[in-house]
Amino acid sequence: MPLPFATTRRRLLFLGASIASTFGTAIAAFGQQPTSAPKPPAPQSPKPRTDGFVPVVGPANILEKNGKVLTDKVLIIRNSADKKLVAVSPLCPHRNCVVDWKQDTQKFVCPCHASEFGFDGKVLKGPSEKGLIAFDVKIEENRFFVKPRAIDKSSKTISG
């Protein structure tokens, strides 16, 4: 006894929808990443050096190409008088503007209020009353290494 067409069609559609729903759920469930997937290792900071120097940037030939090396923590130049490396904080202590090295005048100049600093970071012209923070700098392994320079308290004069 043949079944009427509408009944067979409804059953077929219901059966097809059920199968599609079941396979769709199974594919979605098996296709997901496990929630306990291993995380990539965190980048490790370099081991502290016993001499206090920290790597800041490389390669060292950047200085010869650009005449200066600027990072967020340090500005490195080569003093034209004695060819020694000089490293200072790039932030003007007056308003924290980034100073620039002027090769022709051998000065660090603040673009915001025109404070000027010598190659050693000392104030040459205000309004800044404080000099730039100076760093010891050296090149090793084709990279620049810096460390904060110790402040010489004996050179301060006390006016009475």
N, CA, C and O atoms as a GROMACS GRO file, in nm:
protein
  640
    1MET      N    1   0.083  -0.116   0.000
    1MET     CA    2   0.000   0.000   0.000
    1MET      C    3   0.089   0.124   0.000
    1MET      O    4   0.167   0.146   0.092
    2PRO      N    5   0.075   0.203  -0.104
    2PRO     CA    6   0.158   0.324  -0.116
    2PRO      C    7   0.108   0.433  -0.022
    2PRO      O    8  -0.012   0.450   0.000
    3LEU      N    9   0.207   0.507   0.035
    3LEU     CA   10   0.175   0.619   0.124
    3LEU      C   11   0.148   0.743   0.040
    3LEU      O   12   0.204   0.760  -0.068
    4PRO      N   13   0.060   0.829   0.091
    4PRO     CA   14   0.036   0.953   0.016
    4PRO      C   15   0.164   1.038   0.010
    4PRO      O   16   0.245   1.032   0.102
    5PHE      N   17   0.183   1.114  -0.096
    5PHE     CA   18   0.304   1.191  -0.122
    5PHE      C   19   0.333   1.291  -0.011
    5PHE      O   20   0.449   1.305   0.027
    6ALA      N   21   0.234   1.360   0.042
    6ALA     CA   22   0.253   1.462   0.146
    6ALA      C   23   0.310   1.402   0.272
    6ALA      O   24   0.397   1.462   0.335
    7THR      N   25   0.264   1.285   0.310
    7THR     CA   26   0.313   1.221   0.430
    7THR      C   27   0.459   1.183   0.413
    7THR      O   28   0.540   1.206   0.503
    8THR      N   29   0.495   1.125   0.301
    8THR     CA   30   0.632   1.086   0.276
    8THR      C   31   0.722   1.211   0.271
    8THR      O   32   0.833   1.210   0.323
    9ARG      N   33   0.674   1.313   0.210
    9ARG     CA   34   0.753   1.436   0.198
    9ARG      C   35   0.779   1.497   0.336
    9ARG      O   36   0.891   1.538   0.365
   10ARG      N   37   0.675   1.503   0.422
   10ARG     CA   38   0.693   1.557   0.556
   10ARG      C   39   0.794   1.475   0.635
   10ARG      O   40   0.883   1.530   0.700
   11ARG      N   41   0.779   1.345   0.629
   11ARG     CA   42   0.871   1.258   0.702
   11ARG      C   43   1.014   1.274   0.651
   11ARG      O   44   1.110   1.278   0.729
   12LEU      N   45   1.028   1.284   0.520
   12LEU     CA   46   1.160   1.302   0.461
   12LEU      C   47   1.224   1.433   0.505
   12LEU      O   48   1.342   1.436   0.540
   13LEU      N   49   1.147   1.540   0.504
   13LEU     CA   50   1.198   1.670   0.548
   13LEU      C   51   1.234   1.666   0.697
   13LEU      O   52   1.338   1.719   0.736
   14PHE      N   53   1.150   1.605   0.778
   14PHE     CA   54   1.178   1.594   0.922
   14PHE      C   55   1.303   1.512   0.946
   14PHE      O   56   1.388   1.549   1.027
   15LEU      N   57   1.315   1.400   0.875
   15LEU     CA   58   1.432   1.315   0.890
   15LEU      C   59   1.558   1.387   0.845
   15LEU      O   60   1.661   1.377   0.912
   16GLY      N   61   1.553   1.461   0.734
   16GLY     CA   62   1.668   1.536   0.683
   16GLY      C   63   1.709   1.646   0.780
   16GLY      O   64   1.829   1.668   0.803
   17ALA      N   65   1.612   1.717   0.838
   17ALA     CA   66   1.641   1.823   0.933
   17ALA      C   67   1.702   1.765   1.060
   17ALA      O   68   1.794   1.825   1.117
   18SER      N   69   1.654   1.652   1.104
   18SER     CA   70   1.709   1.588   1.224
   18SER      C   71   1.853   1.547   1.202
   18SER      O   72   1.939   1.570   1.287
   19ILE      N   73   1.880   1.485   1.087
   19ILE     CA   74   2.016   1.440   1.057
   19ILE      C   75   2.110   1.561   1.046
   19ILE      O   76   2.220   1.558   1.101
   20ALA      N   77   2.068   1.665   0.976
   20ALA     CA   78   2.152   1.784   0.960
   20ALA      C   79   2.181   1.849   1.095
   20ALA      O   80   2.293   1.891   1.121
   21SER      N   81   2.080   1.856   1.180
   21SER     CA   82   2.099   1.914   1.313
   21SER      C   83   2.196   1.832   1.396
   21SER      O   84   2.282   1.888   1.464
   22THR      N   85   2.184   1.700   1.390
   22THR     CA   86   2.272   1.613   1.467
   22THR      C   87   2.416   1.624   1.419
   22THR      O   88   2.507   1.639   1.501
   23PHE      N   89   2.438   1.618   1.287
   23PHE     CA   90   2.573   1.630   1.234
   23PHE      C   91   2.631   1.769   1.257
   23PHE      O   92   2.750   1.782   1.284
   24GLY      N   93   2.548   1.872   1.245
   24GLY     CA   94   2.595   2.009   1.269
   24GLY      C   95   2.644   2.027   1.412
   24GLY      O   96   2.748   2.089   1.435
   25THR      N   97   2.569   1.973   1.506
   25THR     CA   98   2.609   1.980   1.647
   25THR      C   99   2.737   1.901   1.671
   25THR      O  100   2.827   1.947   1.741
   26ALA      N  101   2.746   1.782   1.612
   26ALA     CA  102   2.865   1.699   1.630
   26ALA      C  103   2.988   1.766   1.569
   26ALA      O  104   3.094   1.766   1.631
   27ILE      N  105   2.976   1.824   1.452
   27ILE     CA  106   3.089   1.891   1.388
   27ILE      C  107   3.133   2.011   1.471
   27ILE      O  108   3.252   2.034   1.490
   28ALA      N  109   3.036   2.087   1.519
   28ALA     CA  110   3.070   2.204   1.602
   28ALA      C  111   3.139   2.162   1.731
   28ALA      O  112   3.234   2.226   1.774
   29ALA      N  113   3.092   2.054   1.793
   29ALA     CA  114   3.150   2.008   1.919
   29ALA      C  115   3.291   1.955   1.900
   29ALA      O  116   3.380   1.984   1.981
   30PHE      N  117   3.313   1.877   1.794
   30PHE     CA  118   3.445   1.818   1.773
   30PHE      C  119   3.542   1.915   1.708
   30PHE      O  120   3.664   1.895   1.716
   31GLY      N  121   3.492   2.018   1.645
   31GLY     CA  122   3.579   2.112   1.576
   31GLY      C  123   3.637   2.219   1.667
   31GLY      O  124   3.727   2.292   1.625
   32GLN      N  125   3.588   2.232   1.789
   32GLN     CA  126   3.636   2.335   1.879
   32GLN      C  127   3.772   2.299   1.936
   32GLN      O  128   3.806   2.182   1.953
   33GLN      N  129   3.851   2.403   1.967
   33GLN     CA  130   3.980   2.384   2.032
   33GLN      C  131   3.956   2.350   2.178
   33GLN      O  132   3.860   2.400   2.238
   34PRO      N  133   4.037   2.268   2.236
   34PRO     CA  134   4.021   2.240   2.379
   34PRO      C  135   4.050   2.368   2.458
   34PRO      O  136   4.135   2.448   2.421
   35THR      N  137   3.977   2.385   2.567
   35THR     CA  138   3.993   2.507   2.647
   35THR      C  139   4.124   2.509   2.724
   35THR      O  140   4.167   2.615   2.769
   36SER      N  141   4.189   2.396   2.741
   36SER     CA  142   4.314   2.391   2.815
   36SER      C  143   4.434   2.380   2.720
   36SER      O  144   4.531   2.310   2.749
   37ALA      N  145   4.425   2.450   2.606
   37ALA     CA  146   4.536   2.447   2.511
   37ALA      C  147   4.658   2.511   2.575
   37ALA      O  148   4.645   2.610   2.647
   38PRO      N  149   4.775   2.457   2.550
   38PRO     CA  150   4.895   2.515   2.609
   38PRO      C  151   4.920   2.655   2.555
   38PRO      O  152   4.904   2.680   2.436
   39LYS      N  153   4.961   2.746   2.645
   39LYS     CA  154   4.990   2.883   2.606
   39LYS      C  155   5.134   2.892   2.561
   39LYS      O  156   5.221   2.820   2.612
   40PRO      N  157   5.160   2.981   2.464
   40PRO     CA  158   5.299   2.996   2.422
   40PRO      C  159   5.381   3.055   2.536
   40PRO      O  160   5.327   3.132   2.617
   41PRO      N  161   5.508   3.022   2.545
   41PRO     CA  162   5.589   3.073   2.655
   41PRO      C  163   5.603   3.225   2.647
   41PRO      O  164   5.615   3.281   2.538
   42ALA      N  165   5.602   3.290   2.761
   42ALA     CA  166   5.618   3.435   2.767
   42ALA      C  167   5.762   3.470   2.732
   42ALA      O  168   5.854   3.398   2.767
   43PRO      N  169   5.780   3.584   2.661
   43PRO     CA  170   5.917   3.622   2.629
   43PRO      C  171   5.995   3.650   2.757
   43PRO      O  172   5.946   3.716   2.848
   44GLN      N  173   6.116   3.600   2.760
   44GLN     CA  174   6.197   3.617   2.880
   44GLN      C  175   6.286   3.738   2.864
   44GLN      O  176   6.345   3.761   2.759
   45SER      N  177   6.294   3.816   2.971
   45SER     CA  178   6.384   3.931   2.968
   45SER      C  179   6.526   3.880   2.984
   45SER      O  180   6.550   3.776   3.045
   46PRO      N  181   6.622   3.956   2.927
   46PRO     CA  182   6.760   3.908   2.937
   46PRO      C  183   6.805   3.901   3.082
   46PRO      O  184   6.757   3.975   3.168
   47LYS      N  185   6.897   3.811   3.108
   47LYS     CA  186   6.948   3.797   3.244
   47LYS      C  187   7.020   3.926   3.284
   47LYS      O  188   7.092   3.985   3.203
   48PRO      N  189   7.000   3.969   3.408
   48PRO     CA  190   7.068   4.090   3.452
   48PRO      C  191   7.220   4.071   3.447
   48PRO      O  192   7.273   3.966   3.482
   49ARG      N  193   7.286   4.176   3.402
   49ARG     CA  194   7.431   4.172   3.395
   49ARG      C  195   7.488   4.220   3.527
   49ARG      O  196   7.427   4.302   3.595
   50THR      N  197   7.603   4.170   3.561
   50THR     CA  198   7.665   4.209   3.688
   50THR      C  199   7.721   4.350   3.681
   50THR      O  200   7.740   4.413   3.786
   51ASP      N  201   7.748   4.402   3.562
   51ASP     CA  202   7.803   4.537   3.550
   51ASP      C  203   7.696   4.645   3.546
   51ASP      O  204   7.729   4.764   3.543
   52GLY      N  205   7.567   4.608   3.547
   52GLY     CA  206   7.458   4.705   3.550
   52GLY      C  207   7.414   4.755   3.415
   52GLY      O  208   7.316   4.829   3.406
   53PHE      N  209   7.483   4.719   3.308
   53PHE     CA  210   7.445   4.764   3.174
   53PHE      C  211   7.326   4.683   3.123
   53PHE      O  212   7.312   4.564   3.152
   54VAL      N  213   7.240   4.750   3.045
   54VAL     CA  214   7.120   4.689   2.988
   54VAL      C  215   7.124   4.712   2.837
   54VAL      O  216   7.154   4.823   2.793
   55PRO      N  217   7.092   4.610   2.756
   55PRO     CA  218   7.089   4.632   2.611
   55PRO      C  219   6.970   4.720   2.575
   55PRO      O  220   6.860   4.701   2.627
   56VAL      N  221   6.992   4.817   2.485
   56VAL     CA  222   6.882   4.903   2.445
   56VAL      C  223   6.846   4.893   2.298
   56VAL      O  224   6.728   4.898   2.263
   57VAL      N  225   6.945   4.878   2.212
   57VAL     CA  226   6.913   4.873   2.069
   57VAL      C  227   7.036   4.823   1.993
   57VAL      O  228   7.148   4.830   2.042
   58GLY      N  229   7.013   4.775   1.876
   58GLY     CA  230   7.119   4.732   1.786
   58GLY      C  231   7.062   4.729   1.646
   58GLY      O  232   6.940   4.742   1.632
   59PRO      N  233   7.138   4.714   1.547
   59PRO     CA  234   7.283   4.705   1.543
   59PRO      C  235   7.348   4.841   1.564
   59PRO      O  236   7.285   4.945   1.547
   60ALA      N  237   7.475   4.837   1.599
   60ALA     CA  238   7.546   4.958   1.634
   60ALA      C  239   7.569   5.053   1.517
   60ALA      O  240   7.594   5.171   1.538
   61ASN      N  241   7.561   5.003   1.394
   61ASN     CA  242   7.584   5.092   1.279
   61ASN      C  243   7.470   5.190   1.256
   61ASN      O  244   7.480   5.276   1.168
   62ILE      N  245   7.362   5.180   1.332
   62ILE     CA  246   7.254   5.278   1.324
   62ILE      C  247   7.307   5.418   1.351
   62ILE      O  248   7.265   5.514   1.286
   63LEU      N  249   7.400   5.430   1.445
   63LEU     CA  250   7.456   5.560   1.480
   63LEU      C  251   7.527   5.624   1.362
   63LEU      O  252   7.510   5.743   1.336
   64GLU      N  253   7.605   5.546   1.289
   64GLU     CA  254   7.677   5.602   1.174
   64GLU      C  255   7.580   5.640   1.062
   64GLU      O  256   7.603   5.739   0.991
   65LYS      N  257   7.474   5.564   1.045
   65LYS     CA  258   7.377   5.593   0.939
   65LYS      C  259   7.296   5.719   0.969
   65LYS      O  260   7.275   5.801   0.880
   66ASN      N  261   7.250   5.734   1.096
   66ASN     CA  262   7.157   5.841   1.130
   66ASN      C  263   7.219   5.956   1.209
   66ASN      O  264   7.156   6.061   1.222
   67GLY      N  265   7.339   5.938   1.261
   67GLY     CA  266   7.401   6.042   1.341
   67GLY      C  267   7.354   6.043   1.485
   67GLY      O  268   7.411   6.112   1.569
   68LYS      N  269   7.251   5.967   1.513
   68LYS     CA  270   7.198   5.954   1.649
   68LYS      C  271   7.114   5.828   1.656
   68LYS      O  272   7.072   5.775   1.553
   69VAL      N  273   7.091   5.782   1.778
   69VAL     CA  274   7.003   5.667   1.802
   69VAL      C  275   6.903   5.711   1.908
   69VAL      O  276   6.942   5.752   2.017
   70LEU      N  277   6.776   5.703   1.876
   70LEU     CA  278   6.671   5.746   1.970
   70LEU      C  279   6.580   5.630   2.001
   70LEU      O  280   6.524   5.567   1.910
   71THR      N  281   6.564   5.600   2.131
   71THR     CA  282   6.464   5.504   2.177
   71THR      C  283   6.375   5.577   2.275
   71THR      O  284   6.393   5.697   2.297
   72ASP      N  285   6.280   5.508   2.334
   72ASP     CA  286   6.194   5.573   2.432
   72ASP      C  287   6.266   5.602   2.563
   72ASP      O  288   6.217   5.680   2.644
   73LYS      N  289   6.383   5.542   2.584
   73LYS     CA  290   6.455   5.561   2.711
   73LYS      C  291   6.585   5.637   2.698
   73LYS      O  292   6.634   5.693   2.796
   74VAL      N  293   6.644   5.639   2.578
   74VAL     CA  294   6.777   5.697   2.564
   74VAL      C  295   6.798   5.756   2.425
   74VAL      O  296   6.742   5.709   2.326
   75LEU      N  297   6.881   5.863   2.421
   75LEU     CA  298   6.926   5.924   2.297
   75LEU      C  299   7.078   5.914   2.297
   75LEU      O  300   7.144   5.965   2.386
   76ILE      N  301   7.132   5.847   2.195
   76ILE     CA  302   7.276   5.821   2.188
   76ILE      C  303   7.334   5.897   2.069
   76ILE      O  304   7.280   5.892   1.959
   77ILE      N  305   7.445   5.968   2.094
   77ILE     CA  306   7.516   6.039   1.988
   77ILE      C  307   7.665   6.011   2.005
   77ILE      O  308   7.707   5.950   2.103
   78ARG      N  309   7.744   6.057   1.909
   78ARG     CA  310   7.889   6.050   1.922
   78ARG      C  311   7.941   6.193   1.928
   78ARG      O  312   7.917   6.272   1.836
   79ASN      N  313   8.011   6.227   2.036
   79ASN     CA  314   8.067   6.360   2.054
   79ASN      C  315   8.172   6.383   1.946
   79ASN      O  316   8.267   6.306   1.935
   80SER      N  317   8.156   6.488   1.868
   80SER     CA  318   8.249   6.510   1.757
   80SER      C  319   8.386   6.555   1.805
   80SER      O  320   8.484   6.538   1.733
   81ALA      N  321   8.396   6.612   1.925
   81ALA     CA  322   8.525   6.659   1.976
   81ALA      C  323   8.618   6.543   2.010
   81ALA      O  324   8.734   6.543   1.969
   82ASP      N  325   8.569   6.445   2.086
   82ASP     CA  326   8.656   6.335   2.127
   82ASP      C  327   8.611   6.199   2.073
   82ASP      O  328   8.671   6.097   2.105
   83LYS      N  329   8.504   6.197   1.992
   83LYS     CA  330   8.451   6.076   1.928
   83LYS      C  331   8.398   5.972   2.028
   83LYS      O  332   8.382   5.856   1.992
   84LYS      N  333   8.372   6.014   2.152
   84LYS     CA  334   8.318   5.922   2.252
   84LYS      C  335   8.165   5.917   2.240
   84LYS      O  336   8.101   6.013   2.198
   85LEU      N  337   8.110   5.802   2.279
   85LEU     CA  338   7.965   5.787   2.281
   85LEU      C  339   7.906   5.865   2.397
   85LEU      O  340   7.964   5.869   2.506
   86VAL      N  341   7.790   5.925   2.374
   86VAL     CA  342   7.719   5.999   2.476
   86VAL      C  343   7.575   5.949   2.476
   86VAL      O  344   7.514   5.934   2.370
   87ALA      N  345   7.520   5.922   2.595
   87ALA     CA  346   7.381   5.877   2.606
   87ALA      C  347   7.311   5.959   2.714
   87ALA      O  348   7.361   5.972   2.825
   88VAL      N  349   7.195   6.013   2.679
   88VAL     CA  350   7.114   6.092   2.773
   88VAL      C  351   6.969   6.051   2.758
   88VAL      O  352   6.930   5.988   2.660
   89SER      N  353   6.889   6.088   2.858
   89SER     CA  354   6.745   6.069   2.847
   89SER      C  355   6.694   6.164   2.739
   89SER      O  356   6.737   6.279   2.735
   90PRO      N  357   6.605   6.119   2.652
   90PRO     CA  358   6.555   6.208   2.547
   90PRO      C  359   6.448   6.306   2.596
   90PRO      O  360   6.401   6.389   2.518
   91LEU      N  361   6.409   6.297   2.722
   91LEU     CA  362   6.301   6.381   2.772
   91LEU      C  363   6.354   6.505   2.844
   91LEU      O  364   6.433   6.495   2.938
   92CYS      N  365   6.310   6.619   2.797
   92CYS     CA  366   6.347   6.745   2.862
   92CYS      C  367   6.281   6.749   3.000
   92CYS      O  368   6.161   6.726   3.011
   93PRO      N  369   6.358   6.779   3.105
   93PRO     CA  370   6.300   6.780   3.239
   93PRO      C  371   6.201   6.894   3.261
   93PRO      O  372   6.127   6.892   3.360
   94HIS      N  373   6.197   6.992   3.173
   94HIS     CA  374   6.107   7.106   3.189
   94HIS      C  375   5.961   7.066   3.167
   94HIS      O  376   5.876   7.092   3.252
   95ARG      N  377   5.932   7.002   3.052
   95ARG     CA  378   5.793   6.962   3.020
   95ARG      C  379   5.784   6.825   2.954
   95ARG      O  380   5.681   6.790   2.896
   96ASN      N  381   5.892   6.746   2.962
   96ASN     CA  382   5.895   6.610   2.906
   96ASN      C  383   5.880   6.603   2.754
   96ASN      O  384   5.832   6.503   2.701
   97CYS      N  385   5.920   6.708   2.684
   97CYS     CA  386   5.925   6.702   2.538
   97CYS      C  387   6.050   6.624   2.498
   97CYS      O  388   6.147   6.620   2.573
   98VAL      N  389   6.048   6.563   2.380
   98VAL     CA  390   6.162   6.486   2.332
   98VAL      C  391   6.263   6.582   2.268
   98VAL      O  392   6.233   6.651   2.172
   99VAL      N  393   6.384   6.584   2.324
   99VAL     CA  394   6.488   6.673   2.273
   99VAL      C  395   6.546   6.615   2.144
   99VAL      O  396   6.531   6.496   2.116
  100ASP      N  397   6.612   6.701   2.068
  100ASP     CA  398   6.675   6.657   1.944
  100ASP      C  399   6.822   6.698   1.948
  100ASP      O  400   6.856   6.800   2.008
  101TRP      N  401   6.908   6.619   1.886
  101TRP     CA  402   7.050   6.649   1.878
  101TRP      C  403   7.075   6.732   1.754
  101TRP      O  404   7.039   6.693   1.643
  102LYS      N  405   7.138   6.848   1.773
  102LYS     CA  406   7.174   6.936   1.661
  102LYS      C  407   7.324   6.921   1.638
  102LYS      O  408   7.406   6.975   1.713
  103GLN      N  409   7.359   6.848   1.534
  103GLN     CA  410   7.499   6.818   1.505
  103GLN      C  411   7.581   6.944   1.480
  103GLN      O  412   7.695   6.954   1.525
  104ASP      N  413   7.523   7.041   1.409
  104ASP     CA  414   7.598   7.162   1.373
  104ASP      C  415   7.637   7.247   1.493
  104ASP      O  416   7.744   7.308   1.493
  105THR      N  417   7.552   7.252   1.595
  105THR     CA  418   7.583   7.331   1.715
  105THR      C  419   7.629   7.245   1.833
  105THR      O  420   7.668   7.298   1.937
  106GLN      N  421   7.626   7.113   1.815
  106GLN     CA  422   7.667   7.019   1.921
  106GLN      C  423   7.586   7.040   2.049
  106GLN      O  424   7.642   7.047   2.159
  107LYS      N  425   7.452   7.051   2.033
  107LYS     CA  426   7.363   7.071   2.147
  107LYS      C  427   7.240   6.984   2.133
  107LYS      O  428   7.197   6.950   2.022
  108PHE      N  429   7.184   6.948   2.249
  108PHE     CA  430   7.051   6.889   2.253
  108PHE      C  431   6.955   7.007   2.270
  108PHE      O  432   6.976   7.092   2.356
  109VAL      N  433   6.850   7.012   2.188
  109VAL     CA  434   6.757   7.125   2.191
  109VAL      C  435   6.616   7.072   2.210
  109VAL      O  436   6.573   6.978   2.144
  110CYS      N  437   6.544   7.138   2.303
  110CYS     CA  438   6.403   7.103   2.326
  110CYS      C  439   6.317   7.182   2.228
  110CYS      O  440   6.325   7.305   2.224
  111PRO      N  441   6.235   7.115   2.148
  111PRO     CA  442   6.153   7.185   2.050
  111PRO      C  443   6.035   7.261   2.112
  111PRO      O  444   5.975   7.346   2.046
  112CYS      N  445   6.001   7.232   2.235
  112CYS     CA  446   5.883   7.294   2.296
  112CYS      C  447   5.912   7.434   2.352
  112CYS      O  448   5.835   7.526   2.330
  113HIS      N  449   6.023   7.449   2.424
  113HIS     CA  450   6.052   7.577   2.488
  113HIS      C  451   6.196   7.621   2.468
  113HIS      O  452   6.243   7.712   2.537
  114ALA      N  453   6.267   7.560   2.375
  114ALA     CA  454   6.402   7.598   2.332
  114ALA      C  455   6.509   7.584   2.440
  114ALA      O  456   6.611   7.653   2.432
  115SER      N  457   6.489   7.499   2.538
  115SER     CA  458   6.598   7.472   2.633
  115SER      C  459   6.711   7.405   2.555
  115SER      O  460   6.686   7.328   2.462
  116GLU      N  461   6.834   7.436   2.593
  116GLU     CA  462   6.950   7.377   2.527
  116GLU      C  463   7.036   7.308   2.630
  116GLU      O  464   7.051   7.354   2.743
  117PHE      N  465   7.095   7.194   2.588
  117PHE     CA  466   7.177   7.112   2.677
  117PHE      C  467   7.305   7.076   2.604
  117PHE      O  468   7.304   7.049   2.483
  118GLY      N  469   7.416   7.074   2.676
  118GLY     CA  470   7.543   7.032   2.619
  118GLY      C  471   7.545   6.883   2.594
  118GLY      O  472   7.453   6.812   2.633
  119PHE      N  473   7.652   6.834   2.528
  119PHE     CA  474   7.661   6.692   2.496
  119PHE      C  475   7.664   6.606   2.623
  119PHE      O  476   7.636   6.486   2.617
  120ASP      N  477   7.698   6.667   2.738
  120ASP     CA  478   7.699   6.593   2.864
  120ASP      C  479   7.564   6.597   2.935
  120ASP      O  480   7.547   6.539   3.042
  121GLY      N  481   7.466   6.667   2.876
  121GLY     CA  482   7.332   6.677   2.932
  121GLY      C  483   7.309   6.798   3.022
  121GLY      O  484   7.197   6.821   3.066
  122LYS      N  485   7.414   6.875   3.048
  122LYS     CA  486   7.400   6.991   3.137
  122LYS      C  487   7.328   7.105   3.066
  122LYS      O  488   7.341   7.123   2.945
  123VAL      N  489   7.252   7.183   3.145
  123VAL     CA  490   7.174   7.294   3.091
  123VAL      C  491   7.267   7.404   3.040
  123VAL      O  492   7.357   7.449   3.111
  124LEU      N  493   7.245   7.446   2.916
  124LEU     CA  494   7.316   7.560   2.859
  124LEU      C  495   7.227   7.682   2.854
  124LEU      O  496   7.273   7.795   2.871
  125LYS      N  497   7.097   7.658   2.831
  125LYS     CA  498   7.000   7.768   2.820
  125LYS      C  499   6.864   7.716   2.865
  125LYS      O  500   6.822   7.607   2.825
  126GLY      N  501   6.795   7.792   2.950
  126GLY     CA  502   6.665   7.754   3.004
  126GLY      C  503   6.553   7.775   2.905
  126GLY      O  504   6.576   7.816   2.791
  127PRO      N  505   6.433   7.748   2.949
  127PRO     CA  506   6.380   7.755   3.084
  127PRO      C  507   6.406   7.632   3.172
  127PRO      O  508   6.382   7.640   3.293
  128SER      N  509   6.453   7.523   3.118
  128SER     CA  510   6.479   7.407   3.203
  128SER      C  511   6.587   7.441   3.305
  128SER      O  512   6.690   7.499   3.271
  129GLU      N  513   6.562   7.402   3.429
  129GLU     CA  514   6.660   7.426   3.534
  129GLU      C  515   6.742   7.301   3.564
  129GLU      O  516   6.847   7.308   3.629
  130LYS      N  517   6.696   7.187   3.516
  130LYS     CA  518   6.765   7.061   3.537
  130LYS      C  519   6.821   7.010   3.406
  130LYS      O  520   6.766   7.036   3.299
  131GLY      N  521   6.932   6.939   3.415
  131GLY     CA  522   6.992   6.880   3.296
  131GLY      C  523   6.928   6.748   3.259
  131GLY      O  524   6.844   6.695   3.332
  132LEU      N  525   6.968   6.697   3.145
  132LEU     CA  526   6.920   6.566   3.100
  132LEU      C  527   6.988   6.457   3.181
  132LEU      O  528   7.104   6.471   3.220
  133ILE      N  529   6.918   6.350   3.207
  133ILE     CA  530   6.976   6.236   3.278
  133ILE      C  531   7.079   6.171   3.187
  133ILE      O  532   7.050   6.139   3.072
  134ALA      N  533   7.200   6.152   3.239
  134ALA     CA  534   7.308   6.094   3.160
  134ALA      C  535   7.325   5.946   3.190
  134ALA      O  536   7.296   5.900   3.300
  135PHE      N  537   7.371   5.872   3.091
  135PHE     CA  538   7.395   5.729   3.103
  135PHE      C  539   7.537   5.698   3.059
  135PHE      O  540   7.593   5.767   2.974
  136ASP      N  541   7.595   5.595   3.118
  136ASP     CA  542   7.717   5.537   3.063
  136ASP      C  543   7.672   5.451   2.947
  136ASP      O  544   7.568   5.386   2.954
  137VAL      N  545   7.750   5.449   2.840
  137VAL     CA  546   7.711   5.375   2.720
  137VAL      C  547   7.833   5.304   2.662
  137VAL      O  548   7.945   5.354   2.668
  138LYS      N  549   7.807   5.185   2.606
  138LYS     CA  550   7.912   5.111   2.538
  138LYS      C  551   7.849   5.022   2.432
  138LYS      O  552   7.728   4.997   2.433
  139ILE      N  553   7.933   4.975   2.342
  139ILE     CA  554   7.888   4.884   2.236
  139ILE      C  555   7.951   4.748   2.261
  139ILE      O  556   8.072   4.735   2.275
  140GLU      N  557   7.866   4.646   2.266
  140GLU     CA  558   7.908   4.506   2.276
  140GLU      C  559   7.814   4.423   2.191
  140GLU      O  560   7.695   4.452   2.182
  141GLU      N  561   7.867   4.320   2.130
  141GLU     CA  562   7.785   4.227   2.051
  141GLU      C  563   7.701   4.301   1.947
  141GLU      O  564   7.589   4.260   1.916
  142ASN      N  565   7.757   4.410   1.892
  142ASN     CA  566   7.690   4.492   1.791
  142ASN      C  567   7.563   4.559   1.842
  142ASN      O  568   7.473   4.589   1.763
  143ARG      N  569   7.554   4.582   1.973
  143ARG     CA  570   7.439   4.647   2.035
  143ARG      C  571   7.488   4.755   2.130
  143ARG      O  572   7.601   4.752   2.178
  144PHE      N  573   7.400   4.851   2.155
  144PHE     CA  574   7.428   4.954   2.254
  144PHE      C  575   7.381   4.906   2.391
  144PHE      O  576   7.272   4.850   2.403
  145PHE      N  577   7.463   4.927   2.492
  145PHE     CA  578   7.430   4.895   2.630
  145PHE      C  579   7.444   5.023   2.711
  145PHE      O  580   7.541   5.097   2.694
  146VAL      N  581   7.347   5.049   2.799
  146VAL     CA  582   7.353   5.169   2.883
  146VAL      C  583   7.326   5.133   3.029
  146VAL      O  584   7.267   5.030   3.060
  147LYS      N  585   7.372   5.221   3.118
  147LYS     CA  586   7.336   5.212   3.258
  147LYS      C  587   7.333   5.354   3.313
  147LYS      O  588   7.410   5.439   3.268
  148PRO      N  589   7.246   5.380   3.409
  148PRO     CA  590   7.239   5.515   3.466
  148PRO      C  591   7.373   5.554   3.526
  148PRO      O  592   7.440   5.475   3.593
  149ARG      N  593   7.409   5.677   3.502
  149ARG     CA  594   7.535   5.727   3.555
  149ARG      C  595   7.514   5.768   3.700
  149ARG      O  596   7.412   5.828   3.734
  150ALA      N  597   7.610   5.734   3.786
  150ALA     CA  598   7.603   5.772   3.927
  150ALA      C  599   7.613   5.925   3.938
  150ALA      O  600   7.694   5.987   3.870
  151ILE      N  601   7.529   5.984   4.023
  151ILE     CA  602   7.530   6.128   4.043
  151ILE      C  603   7.642   6.163   4.139
  151ILE      O  604   7.653   6.106   4.248
  152ASP      N  605   7.725   6.256   4.097
  152ASP     CA  606   7.837   6.300   4.180
  152ASP      C  607   7.786   6.410   4.275
  152ASP      O  608   7.775   6.526   4.235
  153LYS      N  609   7.757   6.373   4.398
  153LYS     CA  610   7.702   6.469   4.495
  153LYS      C  611   7.808   6.567   4.545
  153LYS      O  612   7.775   6.675   4.593
  154SER      N  613   7.935   6.531   4.532
  154SER     CA  614   8.040   6.619   4.581
  154SER      C  615   8.058   6.741   4.492
  154SER      O  616   8.119   6.839   4.536
  155SER      N  617   8.008   6.740   4.369
  155SER     CA  618   8.027   6.853   4.279
  155SER      C  619   7.922   6.960   4.297
  155SER      O  620   7.932   7.067   4.236
  156LYS      N  621   7.820   6.936   4.380
  156LYS     CA  622   7.718   7.037   4.403
  156LYS      C  623   7.775   7.147   4.492
  156LYS      O  624   7.847   7.121   4.589
  157THR      N  625   7.740   7.268   4.457
  157THR     CA  626   7.783   7.381   4.540
  157THR      C  627   7.667   7.425   4.625
  157THR      O  628   7.553   7.428   4.580
  158ILE      N  629   7.695   7.459   4.747
  158ILE     CA  630   7.593   7.505   4.840
  158ILE      C  631   7.616   7.653   4.867
  158ILE      O  632   7.719   7.693   4.921
  159SER      N  633   7.518   7.733   4.826
  159SER     CA  634   7.533   7.877   4.848
  159SER      C  635   7.476   7.912   4.984
  159SER      O  636   7.371   7.862   5.022
  160GLY      N  637   7.544   7.996   5.056
  160GLY     CA  638   7.502   8.028   5.191
  160GLY      C  639   7.457   8.163   5.198
  160GLY      O  640   7.417   8.210   5.305
   0.00000   0.00000   0.00000
